[in-house]
Amino acid sequence: MDRRSFIQASLTFTGVSALLASCKPRKKVKGKIVGASSNVGHLLRDKKFDQPTSVQKKEVVIVGGGVSGLSAAYHLQKGGIHDFVLLDLEANVGGNAACGKNDFSAYPWGAHYVPIPNNDLKEYLKFLKEANVVVGENEKGLPIYNELFLCFDPEERLYINGQWQEGLVPQFGVPPEERIQIDRFLSVMNEFRYKKGNDGKDAFALPVDESSKDEAFTILDSITTKTWLIQQGFTSPYLHWYVNYCTRDDFGTPYDKASAWAGIHYFACRKGNGANAQHQDVLTWPEGNGWLVAQLEKTIRSSIQTNCLVIKVEQAAGKVVVSYLDIKSNSLKAVEAEECIIAVPQFIAGRLLNDENRLKDVHQNMHYVPWMVANLTVSKLEERNGAPLSWDNVIYGTDSLGYVEATHQLTQQYVPRRNLTYYLPLTDGSVSDARKRAQQTTYEQWVEKILNEVRRIHPNIDEVLEELNIQIWGHAMAQPTPGMIHGSIRQKLGASVDNQIHFAHTDVAGVSLFEEAFYQGLNAANKVKQNLTV
């Protein structure tokens, strides 16, 4: 049998298997849609509050317990400022680095890894050293990473043309002329990785604001990634799929909407080098970035107040007053502080500040994409031919980003049950329409969508699925559309109010990455420390 006939036969067998599976009676799936309850909103709708029942006085108040807010608190503590409080709506902090667990393993509900850090990110590396992610240095001064936290092999696989291949760059069944294009594209991305602007800065750096302002590079922010590919003669459908997958994976943004600067940044910003790791390697944990959240949280836990719905931030008599609903006691309370860090997205910040101009700017310039994330608990999966089960498992040509095997990092040899975390950025049409559709989609409809895809690669999924829970992130991240990175809107929205109310969030950073959130918090904390020590 020649290769083409083999592939056609494989695809035919796949279709027959899926058809047979669809004919079997299916058991009811255990699970639900989890996440924030609408009852919180009803408390504000159904009850009027006149005055706070109590006012707490602090030097600093932080609104929001995502990575940016936690980083701000962590750095305040490190800088000797201990009189602060962090308010967060959820029962557990973490934002979109949230995680969960069942009786045998933790799993992520959002961000699930960090790449090897760039070596110039000294503060970030110091934090990782304290967290025992970096366990030392070699004779060249390169960081040595904890082997338990470097992603175990096999790391990635792609189901393409009826077979699993190693790695996510399309190879199996890709015509030679297209593979040449893919190789050329990757070579160009590697050249961008080490380019510098006429100001001496890296063309593509982390944090984003450390990147060169050389117009030779910033002009890339005026067009989309897809347009740039076409301009450069990259026409391969397989390459276009891969680049689109990458921009949707990191930014929740299709490549025909993502800025070309942001698209190239995805490939070119990673330059880290360790004694036992390179820039393409990743650090991960069963709970994903929830593990890093716990490291930020552990030294500031006593200063965190959860289940607090902040409803207003205002300046009065030289102070900042933050009013919030204590959900557990169903009472309105307030914090009066010298300084405030607002570590929530700008569309929320505008409402808290009652700032109509800010809200107008956000509405016109920032587009927050919704995501659906599902966690599946399964027993032994039936596998297709090719590369074995890996940490990251992606299907070519589908809407989803595939699934991460959250139990991949467990050290025991025999794992009878596994957690699979499935990711789907909802990128069809406008983000507002996608959000409405997500709200209207039932649990059963989500389950059917997920299983219809997973059956292609694991025909016995209906038999081995034990539980499937779903979370909808309505405003997961701001999209880096053209003009967002090197326009003026981020600087405008990120500027402190009267040098007293400061902002820290990845929407004003430009891209939603852990490093960006970490430095957003660090920079806001530094502003506060400077003001309090004057």
Secondary structure by P-SEA (a helix, b strand, c coil): ccaaaaaaaaaaaaaaaaaaaaaccccccccccccccaaaaaaaaccccccccccccccbbbccccaaaaaaaaaaaaaccccbbbbbccccccccccccccccccccccccccccccccaaaaaaaaaaaccccccccccbbbcccccccccccccccccccccccccccccccaaaaaaaaaaaaaaaaaacccccccccccccccccccccccccccccccaaaaaaaaccccaaaaaaaaaaaaaccccccccccaaaaaaaccccccccccccccccccccccaaaaaaaaccccccccccccccccccccccbbbbbbbcccccbbbbbbccbbbbcccaaaaaaaaccaaaaaaaaacbbbbbbbbbbbbbcbbbbcccccccccccccccccccccccccccccccccbbbbbbbbccccccaaaaaaaaaaccaaaaaaaaaaaaaaccccccccccbbbbbbccccccccccccccccaaaaaaccccccbbbbcccccccccaaaaaaaaaaaaaaaaaaaac
